[in-house]
Each structure stands twice: as structure tokens, then as C-alpha cells.
Amino acid sequence: MGPFKVESLGKRKYMLTFVENTTRYAEVNFLYKTSDTTCFIKAFYEMVKTSTERYPHSFITDQGGEYVHKELETYFKSNGI
């Protein structure tokens, strides 16, 4: 989501949410810019993989530009997503 008219205390204008379907664990991340999305997706994937000893098989998005690009597509393919 974003950009918000009012920045957060950390000067961030965007928000990214994750929900892990098995455990229903939810996480909210605040971003400076939408291009930070890939870094947070990779970190979330690793956190789920480490904490549940399973890895995500799918990733559902709204098909926004921050999710549909070559770097993320390559990362998903290499991890079986």
C-alpha cells in the first residue's frame, strides 16, 4: 500500500503485509520505496522456512510491478515457488 500522505515515524511511505496460510502468521513491514519489496519477500521466505521447517510453495500477489520482475521471478523459480 502507498504512498501514504503522512510518513511513519521512520519516514516510510509504503506498507507490505504477509500472511502465512498454514499458521495464519501475519507480518506488516513499512518500506521507504516499493523497490524494497524484494528484500522483504526473501527475508519472509527464509523466516517461514526456518521457523516451520517447510517452505512456501506459492506466493499470491495483486500482480503489481513490485512483484512482477525478473529478479523475483528468478528467486521464486530457484526456490520452487
Backbone as CSV, one residue per row, in Angstrom:
resi,resn,N_x,N_y,N_z,CA_x,CA_y,CA_z,C_x,C_y,C_z
1,MET,0.837,-1.173,0.000,0.000,0.000,0.000,0.880,1.234,0.000
2,GLY,0.371,2.279,-0.562,1.066,3.549,-0.508,1.141,4.184,-1.883
3,PRO,1.715,5.336,-1.967,2.334,6.083,-0.882,1.283,6.756,0.004
4,PHE,1.599,6.793,1.285,0.718,7.459,2.232,1.033,8.942,2.265
5,LYS,0.041,9.761,2.512,0.250,11.211,2.590,1.126,11.578,3.775
6,VAL,0.951,10.850,4.878,1.735,11.114,6.086,2.731,9.978,6.269
7,GLU,4.002,10.326,6.396,5.034,9.317,6.606,4.973,8.761,8.021
8,SER,5.499,7.545,8.203,5.596,6.958,9.539,6.699,7.685,10.315
9,LEU,6.858,7.326,11.571,7.915,7.930,12.376,9.295,7.639,11.788
10,GLY,9.427,6.529,11.101,10.686,6.168,10.457,10.814,6.723,9.048
11,LYS,9.933,7.652,8.665,9.935,8.295,7.338,9.605,7.338,6.201
12,ARG,8.804,6.335,6.500,8.430,5.374,5.457,7.042,5.688,4.939
13,LYS,6.840,5.462,3.630,5.577,5.832,2.987,4.778,4.662,2.442
14,TYR,5.333,3.447,2.522,4.669,2.278,1.947,4.546,1.175,2.995
15,MET,3.586,0.282,2.772,3.363,-0.823,3.693,3.216,-2.117,2.899
16,LEU,3.807,-3.194,3.427,3.760,-4.509,2.797,3.315,-5.503,3.857
17,THR,2.296,-6.312,3.544,1.817,-7.297,4.514,2.008,-8.706,3.968
18,PHE,2.277,-9.634,4.883,2.397,-11.046,4.561,1.477,-11.821,5.491
19,VAL,0.872,-12.890,4.960,0.108,-13.825,5.784,0.518,-15.226,5.356
20,GLU,1.000,-16.003,6.311,1.375,-17.384,6.040,0.129,-18.224,6.283
21,ASN,-0.369,-18.891,5.251,-1.673,-19.558,5.312,-1.766,-20.723,6.290
22,THR,-0.710,-21.467,6.494,-0.772,-22.628,7.378,-0.966,-22.223,8.832
23,THR,-0.135,-21.286,9.291,-0.187,-20.867,10.696,-1.002,-19.600,10.905
24,ARG,-1.335,-18.915,9.825,-2.035,-17.623,9.844,-1.177,-16.533,10.478
25,TYR,0.127,-16.734,10.504,1.055,-15.722,10.990,0.993,-14.537,10.045
26,ALA,0.856,-13.346,10.588,0.785,-12.136,9.771,1.926,-11.200,10.157
27,GLU,2.422,-10.491,9.155,3.532,-9.573,9.379,3.297,-8.321,8.550
28,VAL,3.574,-7.172,9.131,3.450,-5.891,8.437,4.833,-5.265,8.385
29,ASN,5.224,-4.812,7.208,6.519,-4.166,7.021,6.300,-2.789,6.419
30,PHE,7.050,-1.824,6.894,6.972,-0.471,6.364,8.201,-0.217,5.507
31,LEU,7.986,0.321,4.311,9.047,0.481,3.320,9.284,1.946,2.972
32,TYR,10.535,2.260,2.622,10.849,3.593,2.110,10.341,3.743,0.682
33,LYS,10.555,2.685,-0.106,10.132,2.707,-1.513,9.703,1.308,-1.929
34,THR,8.931,1.210,-2.975,8.390,-0.092,-3.392,9.473,-1.052,-3.845
35,SER,10.603,-0.546,-4.284,11.674,-1.438,-4.731,12.289,-2.225,-3.574
36,ASP,11.983,-1.873,-2.334,12.449,-2.633,-1.163,11.673,-3.938,-0.986
37,THR,10.616,-4.127,-1.741,9.732,-5.280,-1.604,10.483,-6.610,-1.733
38,THR,11.347,-6.730,-2.717,12.060,-7.981,-2.971,12.857,-8.423,-1.750
39,CYS,13.540,-7.508,-1.116,14.337,-7.823,0.076,13.456,-8.379,1.191
40,PHE,12.289,-7.778,1.408,11.383,-8.235,2.458,10.755,-9.586,2.116
41,ILE,10.470,-9.824,0.845,9.915,-11.116,0.430,10.928,-12.234,0.693
42,LYS,12.169,-12.003,0.336,13.210,-13.004,0.561,13.389,-13.277,2.050
43,ALA,13.382,-12.230,2.861,13.533,-12.395,4.313,12.350,-13.168,4.900
44,PHE,11.141,-12.872,4.435,9.952,-13.573,4.924,10.005,-15.048,4.541
45,TYR,10.394,-15.334,3.311,10.530,-16.721,2.844,11.485,-17.493,3.753
46,GLU,12.639,-16.906,4.037,13.634,-17.572,4.880,13.126,-17.753,6.306
47,MET,12.401,-16.773,6.836,11.858,-16.871,8.181,10.845,-18.007,8.274
48,VAL,9.955,-18.126,7.294,8.956,-19.199,7.281,9.657,-20.549,7.158
49,LYS,10.615,-20.632,6.269,11.355,-21.877,6.056,12.086,-22.308,7.332
50,THR,12.685,-21.379,8.034,13.426,-21.681,9.257,12.508,-22.040,10.415
51,SER,11.441,-21.277,10.590,10.581,-21.487,11.763,9.635,-22.677,11.627
52,THR,9.247,-23.025,10.408,8.295,-24.126,10.226,8.948,-25.384,9.661
53,GLU,10.207,-25.275,9.262,10.929,-26.363,8.604,10.234,-26.829,7.330
54,ARG,9.445,-25.956,6.764,8.786,-26.165,5.477,9.001,-24.893,4.670
55,TYR,8.842,-24.993,3.376,8.998,-23.782,2.593,7.711,-23.467,1.835
56,PRO,7.471,-22.184,1.607,6.263,-21.791,0.866,6.292,-22.356,-0.557
57,HIS,5.141,-22.854,-0.998,5.023,-23.397,-2.354,4.411,-22.388,-3.321
58,SER,3.764,-21.371,-2.775,3.139,-20.369,-3.643,3.217,-19.001,-2.988
59,PHE,3.023,-18.011,-3.812,3.064,-16.633,-3.354,1.982,-15.887,-4.121
60,ILE,0.993,-15.378,-3.436,-0.140,-14.730,-4.089,-0.003,-13.219,-3.950
61,THR,-0.103,-12.506,-5.065,0.038,-11.044,-5.063,-1.082,-10.416,-5.882
62,ASP,-1.072,-9.090,-5.911,-2.029,-8.361,-6.744,-1.456,-8.075,-8.137
63,GLN,-0.320,-8.712,-8.466,0.369,-8.571,-9.751,0.898,-7.156,-9.991
64,GLY,1.163,-6.431,-8.896,1.746,-5.099,-9.018,3.173,-5.185,-9.527
65,GLY,3.670,-4.092,-10.059,5.009,-4.050,-10.633,6.111,-4.425,-9.668
66,GLU,5.896,-4.183,-8.370,6.920,-4.529,-7.392,7.049,-6.036,-7.194
67,TYR,6.082,-6.813,-7.700,6.114,-8.270,-7.578,6.449,-8.964,-8.884
68,VAL,6.287,-8.295,-9.989,6.461,-8.929,-11.294,7.700,-8.329,-11.963
69,HIS,8.828,-8.947,-11.681,10.062,-8.538,-12.338,11.043,-9.703,-12.338
70,LYS,12.070,-9.600,-13.127,12.977,-10.718,-13.394,13.678,-11.239,-12.145
71,GLU,14.158,-10.354,-11.265,14.894,-10.799,-10.076,14.023,-11.679,-9.178
72,LEU,12.805,-11.247,-8.938,11.904,-12.012,-8.076,11.444,-13.293,-8.761
73,GLU,11.207,-13.235,-10.056,10.822,-14.431,-10.806,11.927,-15.490,-10.735
74,THR,13.166,-15.067,-10.885,14.301,-15.984,-10.792,14.412,-16.572,-9.391
75,TYR,14.228,-15.743,-8.380,14.288,-16.207,-6.985,13.201,-17.249,-6.716
76,PHE,11.972,-16.975,-7.161,10.877,-17.917,-6.964,11.158,-19.249,-7.660
77,LYS,11.620,-19.201,-8.890,11.900,-20.439,-9.634,13.000,-21.248,-8.959
78,SER,14.029,-20.577,-8.472,15.136,-21.299,-7.849,14.744,-21.921,-6.506
79,ASN,13.648,-21.430,-5.902,13.180,-21.962,-4.623,11.903,-22.782,-4.758
80,GLY,11.514,-23.102,-5.976,10.360,-23.959,-6.192,9.013,-23.323,-5.912
81,ILE,8.954,-22.003,-6.037,7.691,-21.297,-5.795,7.055,-20.983,-7.133
